[in-house]
Amino acid sequence: MRLGVLDVGSNTVHLLVVDAHHGAAPLPAHSHKTELRLAEHFVDDERISPTGVDALVEFIASAQVVAEDLGVTETLAFATSAIREATNGDDVLREVHERTGIELKVLSGDDEARLTFLAVRRWYGWSSGRILVLDIGGGSLEIAVGTDEVPDLAVSVALGAGRMHREFLMREPAHADDVRALRKHVRATIADVAGRVTRAGDPRHAVATSKTFRSLARITGAAPSSDGPFAKRVLRREDLRGWVPKLAAMTAKERGDLPGVSLGRAPQLLAGALVAEAAMDLLGIEKLEIAPWALREGVILERLDRIDR
């Protein structure tokens, strides 16, 4: 079947069209996305502004046309932290449905971690043993660990790269006091859950997903995306630690000139680097392998598992 996966995130709204069959790897057919940065449309009491809602509806309408033109038979539509945390989230969901016919399912942070873990497990297989998975989104950091397809532990903390940038690093180049404040906050937050993660067992394989981790791996020397999904990409803690002060000294425009960094995500790359470094340090991870599959693939795989066989 040809599936569409519509992912409404804090940074990007993305329609991924795939050819999918039970027992086979989803094969990407088309990608249609925009960096809407929905979390930046919050106003007043953490409501998404009418402008933000209109922009979201406009993109979803365009995604519907793309999906129809490509012969999509079913669209799996979901939203993550931006709509989950907006005080008018239910109103936004209702308006999207009324104006487009699309029903967005709001995933919890634990759901995000669980589905991302499923995708990573399927990508690496059983031979990888116990896996620890880290995923930095725009609004939250997800951590999951386990030996099966369902993680033994899945947690979500409000340490997304976009969120941390907006709360701590709006001046540029970043001020040393702001960087220190963010670093302190991030480490205290991760320390609260680190014990639960380590008690779940030592992982045989530590993996990262998300655009933030891919960008950090790229600037530290990993293969470009043009090398395809099967190229092994690794992010080492020692390399990342050396890049943090360099990123702090750059403007967003200068970060956008780095390989693998888009202009839209360049402002939040320093915040993402501080979250990644803290997580690796406090969880005792020397290196992370970058997985090509993440939340969207997890949503697809869970849907395929429900097909009658």
Protein Blocks (a to p, Z undefined) as FASTA:
>chain_A
ZZddddddfkbccdddddddehiacddfbdcdddeklmlmgghjhpacfklmmmmmmmmm
mmmmmmmmnopabdcddddfklmmpmklmmmmmmmmmmnopacddddfklmmmmmmmmmm
mmnommlmpaddddddfkbccddddfblbdfbdcdddfbfklmmmmmmmpccddfklmmm
mmmmmmmmmmmmmmmmmmnopafbdcdedjklmmmmmmnopacfknojklccdddfklmm
mmmmmmmmpcfklmmmpghiafklmmmmmmmmmmmmmmmmmnopabdcddfbdfklmmmm
mmmmmpcZZ
